[in-house]
């Protein structure tokens, strides 16, 4: 698994691909929250797909 510093760097690189500084900078706390939320969503969707299908029916 990537280190926290690498995850932050990748987030910033991918969020502002053109390096135009069009988007505001996120604080480290905000980046941590985005990464945590995305991780939880990923785990819920791929580890427990049957739970998602029950919600749709």
Jmol script that loads the backbone (N, CA, C; Angstrom):
load data "model"
ATOM      1  N   UNK A   1       0.848  -1.182   0.000  1.00  0.00           N
ATOM      2  CA  UNK A   1       0.000   0.000   0.000  1.00  0.00           C
ATOM      3  C   UNK A   1       0.885   1.234   0.000  1.00  0.00           C
ATOM      4  N   UNK A   2       0.398   2.266  -0.639  1.00  0.00           N
ATOM      5  CA  UNK A   2       1.153   3.510  -0.763  1.00  0.00           C
ATOM      6  C   UNK A   2       1.246   4.225   0.579  1.00  0.00           C
ATOM      7  N   UNK A   3       2.319   4.961   0.738  1.00  0.00           N
ATOM      8  CA  UNK A   3       2.462   5.752   1.952  1.00  0.00           C
ATOM      9  C   UNK A   3       1.496   6.932   1.899  1.00  0.00           C
ATOM     10  N   UNK A   4       1.265   7.521   3.040  1.00  0.00           N
ATOM     11  CA  UNK A   4       0.365   8.674   3.110  1.00  0.00           C
ATOM     12  C   UNK A   4       0.895   9.815   2.251  1.00  0.00           C
ATOM     13  N   UNK A   5       2.204  10.057   2.315  1.00  0.00           N
ATOM     14  CA  UNK A   5       2.788  11.133   1.521  1.00  0.00           C
ATOM     15  C   UNK A   5       2.604  10.880   0.031  1.00  0.00           C
ATOM     16  N   UNK A   6       2.792   9.630  -0.394  1.00  0.00           N
ATOM     17  CA  UNK A   6       2.622   9.300  -1.808  1.00  0.00           C
ATOM     18  C   UNK A   6       1.155   9.427  -2.216  1.00  0.00           C
ATOM     19  N   UNK A   7       0.248   9.007  -1.360  1.00  0.00           N
ATOM     20  CA  UNK A   7      -1.185   9.133  -1.655  1.00  0.00           C
ATOM     21  C   UNK A   7      -1.574  10.600  -1.811  1.00  0.00           C
ATOM     22  N   UNK A   8      -1.041  11.460  -0.957  1.00  0.00           N
ATOM     23  CA  UNK A   8      -1.321  12.894  -1.065  1.00  0.00           C
ATOM     24  C   UNK A   8      -0.755  13.445  -2.376  1.00  0.00           C
ATOM     25  N   UNK A   9       0.462  13.050  -2.708  1.00  0.00           N
ATOM     26  CA  UNK A   9       1.093  13.524  -3.928  1.00  0.00           C
ATOM     27  C   UNK A   9       0.289  13.076  -5.154  1.00  0.00           C
ATOM     28  N   UNK A  10      -0.117  11.808  -5.180  1.00  0.00           N
ATOM     29  CA  UNK A  10      -0.904  11.295  -6.300  1.00  0.00           C
ATOM     30  C   UNK A  10      -2.244  12.009  -6.413  1.00  0.00           C
ATOM     31  N   UNK A  11      -2.870  12.285  -5.280  1.00  0.00           N
ATOM     32  CA  UNK A  11      -4.134  13.004  -5.291  1.00  0.00           C
ATOM     33  C   UNK A  11      -3.957  14.375  -5.938  1.00  0.00           C
ATOM     34  N   UNK A  12      -2.927  15.099  -5.516  1.00  0.00           N
ATOM     35  CA  UNK A  12      -2.685  16.434  -6.059  1.00  0.00           C
ATOM     36  C   UNK A  12      -2.326  16.375  -7.541  1.00  0.00           C
ATOM     37  N   UNK A  13      -1.528  15.392  -7.947  1.00  0.00           N
ATOM     38  CA  UNK A  13      -1.143  15.248  -9.347  1.00  0.00           C
ATOM     39  C   UNK A  13      -2.353  14.937 -10.232  1.00  0.00           C
ATOM     40  N   UNK A  14      -3.210  14.058  -9.775  1.00  0.00           N
ATOM     41  CA  UNK A  14      -4.354  13.649 -10.589  1.00  0.00           C
ATOM     42  C   UNK A  14      -5.480  14.656 -10.548  1.00  0.00           C
ATOM     43  N   UNK A  15      -5.600  15.391  -9.458  1.00  0.00           N
ATOM     44  CA  UNK A  15      -6.679  16.372  -9.346  1.00  0.00           C
ATOM     45  C   UNK A  15      -6.420  17.563 -10.247  1.00  0.00           C
ATOM     46  N   UNK A  16      -5.195  18.011 -10.334  1.00  0.00           N
ATOM     47  CA  UNK A  16      -4.849  19.174 -11.133  1.00  0.00           C
ATOM     48  C   UNK A  16      -3.896  18.734 -12.243  1.00  0.00           C
ATOM     49  N   UNK A  17      -4.430  17.973 -13.207  1.00  0.00           N
ATOM     50  CA  UNK A  17      -3.615  17.359 -14.248  1.00  0.00           C
ATOM     51  C   UNK A  17      -2.883  18.377 -15.108  1.00  0.00           C
ATOM     52  N   UNK A  18      -3.518  19.479 -15.395  1.00  0.00           N
ATOM     53  CA  UNK A  18      -2.886  20.455 -16.278  1.00  0.00           C
ATOM     54  C   UNK A  18      -1.936  21.383 -15.533  1.00  0.00           C
ATOM     55  N   UNK A  19      -1.885  21.260 -14.230  1.00  0.00           N
ATOM     56  CA  UNK A  19      -1.021  22.090 -13.390  1.00  0.00           C
ATOM     57  C   UNK A  19      -1.312  23.575 -13.611  1.00  0.00           C
ATOM     58  N   UNK A  20      -2.583  23.886 -13.856  1.00  0.00           N
ATOM     59  CA  UNK A  20      -2.964  25.268 -14.112  1.00  0.00           C
ATOM     60  C   UNK A  20      -3.316  26.012 -12.839  1.00  0.00           C
ATOM     61  N   UNK A  21      -3.350  25.292 -11.730  1.00  0.00           N
ATOM     62  CA  UNK A  21      -3.751  25.868 -10.449  1.00  0.00           C
ATOM     63  C   UNK A  21      -5.158  26.458 -10.523  1.00  0.00           C
ATOM     64  N   UNK A  22      -5.972  25.886 -11.386  1.00  0.00           N
ATOM     65  CA  UNK A  22      -7.361  26.328 -11.509  1.00  0.00           C
ATOM     66  C   UNK A  22      -8.158  25.970 -10.257  1.00  0.00           C
ATOM     67  N   UNK A  23      -7.826  24.849  -9.669  1.00  0.00           N
ATOM     68  CA  UNK A  23      -8.530  24.397  -8.471  1.00  0.00           C
ATOM     69  C   UNK A  23      -7.781  24.850  -7.225  1.00  0.00           C
ATOM     70  N   UNK A  24      -8.532  25.074  -6.177  1.00  0.00           N
ATOM     71  CA  UNK A  24      -7.896  25.500  -4.934  1.00  0.00           C
ATOM     72  C   UNK A  24      -7.145  24.329  -4.312  1.00  0.00           C
ATOM     73  N   UNK A  25      -6.179  24.652  -3.503  1.00  0.00           N
ATOM     74  CA  UNK A  25      -5.438  23.610  -2.802  1.00  0.00           C
ATOM     75  C   UNK A  25      -6.275  23.072  -1.649  1.00  0.00           C
ATOM     76  N   UNK A  26      -6.244  21.778  -1.491  1.00  0.00           N
ATOM     77  CA  UNK A  26      -6.909  21.155  -0.363  1.00  0.00           C
ATOM     78  C   UNK A  26      -5.909  21.014   0.773  1.00  0.00           C
ATOM     79  N   UNK A  27      -6.399  21.135   1.988  1.00  0.00           N
ATOM     80  CA  UNK A  27      -5.535  20.939   3.147  1.00  0.00           C
ATOM     81  C   UNK A  27      -5.256  19.443   3.290  1.00  0.00           C
ATOM     82  N   UNK A  28      -4.191  19.089   3.999  1.00  0.00           N
ATOM     83  CA  UNK A  28      -3.909  17.666   4.216  1.00  0.00           C
ATOM     84  C   UNK A  28      -5.074  16.932   4.886  1.00  0.00           C
ATOM     85  N   UNK A  29      -5.779  17.604   5.760  1.00  0.00           N
ATOM     86  CA  UNK A  29      -6.929  16.976   6.431  1.00  0.00           C
ATOM     87  C   UNK A  29      -8.030  16.678   5.422  1.00  0.00           C
ATOM     88  N   UNK A  30      -8.285  17.617   4.503  1.00  0.00           N
ATOM     89  CA  UNK A  30      -9.305  17.397   3.486  1.00  0.00           C
ATOM     90  C   UNK A  30      -8.911  16.249   2.561  1.00  0.00           C
ATOM     91  N   UNK A  31      -7.645  16.185   2.173  1.00  0.00           N
ATOM     92  CA  UNK A  31      -7.179  15.091   1.321  1.00  0.00           C
ATOM     93  C   UNK A  31      -7.327  13.758   2.043  1.00  0.00           C
ATOM     94  N   UNK A  32      -6.958  13.726   3.319  1.00  0.00           N
ATOM     95  CA  UNK A  32      -7.137  12.495   4.111  1.00  0.00           C
ATOM     96  C   UNK A  32      -8.593  12.058   4.117  1.00  0.00           C
ATOM     97  N   UNK A  33      -9.502  12.996   4.266  1.00  0.00           N
ATOM     98  CA  UNK A  33     -10.928  12.659   4.303  1.00  0.00           C
ATOM     99  C   UNK A  33     -11.406  12.125   2.955  1.00  0.00           C
ATOM    100  N   UNK A  34     -10.977  12.758   1.851  1.00  0.00           N
ATOM    101  CA  UNK A  34     -11.328  12.266   0.521  1.00  0.00           C
ATOM    102  C   UNK A  34     -10.826  10.841   0.316  1.00  0.00           C
ATOM    103  N   UNK A  35      -9.567  10.605   0.693  1.00  0.00           N
ATOM    104  CA  UNK A  35      -8.985   9.277   0.511  1.00  0.00           C
ATOM    105  C   UNK A  35      -9.676   8.231   1.379  1.00  0.00           C
ATOM    106  N   UNK A  36     -10.012   8.595   2.600  1.00  0.00           N
ATOM    107  CA  UNK A  36     -10.716   7.677   3.499  1.00  0.00           C
ATOM    108  C   UNK A  36     -12.100   7.346   2.959  1.00  0.00           C
ATOM    109  N   UNK A  37     -12.831   8.368   2.528  1.00  0.00           N
ATOM    110  CA  UNK A  37     -14.168   8.141   1.969  1.00  0.00           C
ATOM    111  C   UNK A  37     -14.115   7.259   0.730  1.00  0.00           C
ATOM    112  N   UNK A  38     -13.142   7.526  -0.150  1.00  0.00           N
ATOM    113  CA  UNK A  38     -13.012   6.726  -1.369  1.00  0.00           C
ATOM    114  C   UNK A  38     -12.653   5.279  -1.047  1.00  0.00           C
ATOM    115  N   UNK A  39     -11.803   5.087  -0.057  1.00  0.00           N
ATOM    116  CA  UNK A  39     -11.432   3.729   0.352  1.00  0.00           C
ATOM    117  C   UNK A  39     -12.636   2.976   0.891  1.00  0.00           C
ATOM    118  N   UNK A  40     -13.411   3.621   1.736  1.00  0.00           N
ATOM    119  CA  UNK A  40     -14.610   2.967   2.283  1.00  0.00           C
ATOM    120  C   UNK A  40     -15.606   2.634   1.187  1.00  0.00           C
ATOM    121  N   UNK A  41     -15.809   3.547   0.245  1.00  0.00           N
ATOM    122  CA  UNK A  41     -16.740   3.289  -0.845  1.00  0.00           C
ATOM    123  C   UNK A  41     -16.245   2.128  -1.709  1.00  0.00           C
ATOM    124  N   UNK A  42     -14.956   2.095  -2.001  1.00  0.00           N
ATOM    125  CA  UNK A  42     -14.375   1.009  -2.791  1.00  0.00           C
ATOM    126  C   UNK A  42     -14.588  -0.333  -2.106  1.00  0.00           C
ATOM    127  N   UNK A  43     -14.322  -0.386  -0.814  1.00  0.00           N
ATOM    128  CA  UNK A  43     -14.476  -1.638  -0.065  1.00  0.00           C
ATOM    129  C   UNK A  43     -15.933  -2.079  -0.056  1.00  0.00           C
ATOM    130  N   UNK A  44     -16.840  -1.155   0.169  1.00  0.00           N
ATOM    131  CA  UNK A  44     -18.266  -1.516   0.185  1.00  0.00           C
ATOM    132  C   UNK A  44     -18.724  -2.044  -1.166  1.00  0.00           C
ATOM    133  N   UNK A  45     -18.264  -1.435  -2.256  1.00  0.00           N
ATOM    134  CA  UNK A  45     -18.717  -1.848  -3.583  1.00  0.00           C
ATOM    135  C   UNK A  45     -18.123  -3.173  -4.034  1.00  0.00           C
ATOM    136  N   UNK A  46     -16.867  -3.441  -3.678  1.00  0.00           N
ATOM    137  CA  UNK A  46     -16.216  -4.635  -4.192  1.00  0.00           C
ATOM    138  C   UNK A  46     -16.133  -5.777  -3.196  1.00  0.00           C
ATOM    139  N   UNK A  47     -16.181  -5.479  -1.919  1.00  0.00           N
ATOM    140  CA  UNK A  47     -16.120  -6.545  -0.931  1.00  0.00           C
ATOM    141  C   UNK A  47     -17.511  -7.083  -0.593  1.00  0.00           C
ATOM    142  N   UNK A  48     -18.514  -6.223  -0.724  1.00  0.00           N
ATOM    143  CA  UNK A  48     -19.885  -6.613  -0.377  1.00  0.00           C
ATOM    144  C   UNK A  48     -20.843  -6.256  -1.506  1.00  0.00           C
ATOM    145  N   UNK A  49     -20.637  -6.785  -2.725  1.00  0.00           N
ATOM    146  CA  UNK A  49     -21.512  -6.405  -3.841  1.00  0.00           C
ATOM    147  C   UNK A  49     -22.959  -6.850  -3.646  1.00  0.00           C
ATOM    148  N   UNK A  50     -23.177  -7.908  -2.866  1.00  0.00           N
ATOM    149  CA  UNK A  50     -24.549  -8.367  -2.647  1.00  0.00           C
ATOM    150  C   UNK A  50     -25.370  -7.341  -1.874  1.00  0.00           C
ATOM    151  N   UNK A  51     -24.751  -6.558  -1.050  1.00  0.00           N
ATOM    152  CA  UNK A  51     -25.462  -5.515  -0.301  1.00  0.00           C
ATOM    153  C   UNK A  51     -25.945  -4.408  -1.223  1.00  0.00           C
ATOM    154  N   UNK A  52     -25.153  -4.096  -2.226  1.00  0.00           N
ATOM    155  CA  UNK A  52     -25.534  -3.053  -3.173  1.00  0.00           C
ATOM    156  C   UNK A  52     -26.709  -3.525  -4.013  1.00  0.00           C
ATOM    157  N   UNK A  53     -26.671  -4.785  -4.474  1.00  0.00           N
ATOM    158  CA  UNK A  53     -27.745  -5.310  -5.306  1.00  0.00           C
ATOM    159  C   UNK A  53     -29.060  -5.359  -4.542  1.00  0.00           C
ATOM    160  N   UNK A  54     -29.050  -5.623  -3.259  1.00  0.00           N
ATOM    161  CA  UNK A  54     -30.277  -5.653  -2.469  1.00  0.00           C
ATOM    162  C   UNK A  54     -30.895  -4.265  -2.383  1.00  0.00           C
ATOM    163  N   UNK A  55     -30.062  -3.228  -2.336  1.00  0.00           N
ATOM    164  CA  UNK A  55     -30.579  -1.868  -2.257  1.00  0.00           C
ATOM    165  C   UNK A  55     -31.259  -1.453  -3.550  1.00  0.00           C
ATOM    166  N   UNK A  56     -30.841  -2.020  -4.677  1.00  0.00           N
ATOM    167  CA  UNK A  56     -31.393  -1.629  -5.969  1.00  0.00           C
ATOM    168  C   UNK A  56     -32.725  -2.312  -6.259  1.00  0.00           C
ATOM    169  N   UNK A  57     -33.025  -3.414  -5.614  1.00  0.00           N
ATOM    170  CA  UNK A  57     -34.268  -4.129  -5.907  1.00  0.00           C
ATOM    171  C   UNK A  57     -35.355  -3.781  -4.946  1.00  0.00           C
TER     172      UNK A  57
END
end "model"
wireframe off; spacefill off
backbone 0.3
color backbone group
